[in-house]
Amino acid sequence: MTLVTDERPGRDLTLPVRTDRLVLRQLRPDDLDRHAEIYGDPAVMRYLLVDVIDREHIGEHLAGRLTSTLPEDDGFVCVGIEDDGRLVGEGFVFHRGLGQYEVGYLLHPDEAGRGYATEAARALVAAAFAELGAHRVFGRLDARNDASANVLRRLGMRQEAHLRENAWVKGEWTDELVFAITESEWTSPAPASPAPAGVEVGGGS
């Protein structure tokens, strides 16, 4: 993967970020329809703390994401994930303070299974380390979200925690998983362990 990004530490995420297939760019007002399709789909929002967003409120929701500047601690930026001119999803970088950054991603319901989440998340993690001066990057997810857990594992993140029934999601208590990787692990990854006989490695989105 070829990653094009400014390696100057700072608080602004220099966009666009380009990978082999994707362009991670600032969201635009003309993304409204695809933005609405992502956040209005119950399956996409299934494992998130927030509910679906109806068309009446989606314009205001998008307007709050049209920036590439990270605010102070606990702020975030949202980027559009584009392939061949088509918005296929959205990615997030949250500033948690003390060199800690959290990444997240959502895919359009028609775009799952094509590797977009892994490719975009890898670019966001790389940008957090190279450009934002991150010491540690992590992801948090509902423990039932196997596809997202597999994305983070493919990035080389290790599972740090399994929190039992710590989140109230869509009317029920759920477990949360935490995956993370430090700058030294990202820049000097340990050799991969060979897979056991009969186990296929790879696949997913």
Buried (B, 14 or more C-beta within 10 A) or exposed (E): EEBEBBEEEEBBBBBBBBBEBBBBBBBEEEBBEBBBBBBBBEEBBEBBEEEBBEEEEBEEBBEEBEBBEBEEEEBBBBBBBBBEEEBBBBBBBBBBEEBBBBBBBBBBBEBBEBBBBBBBBBBBBBBBBBBBBBEBBBBBBBBEBEBBBBBBBBBBBEEEEEEEEEBEBBEEEBBBBBBBBBBEBBEEEEEEEEEEEEEEEEEBB
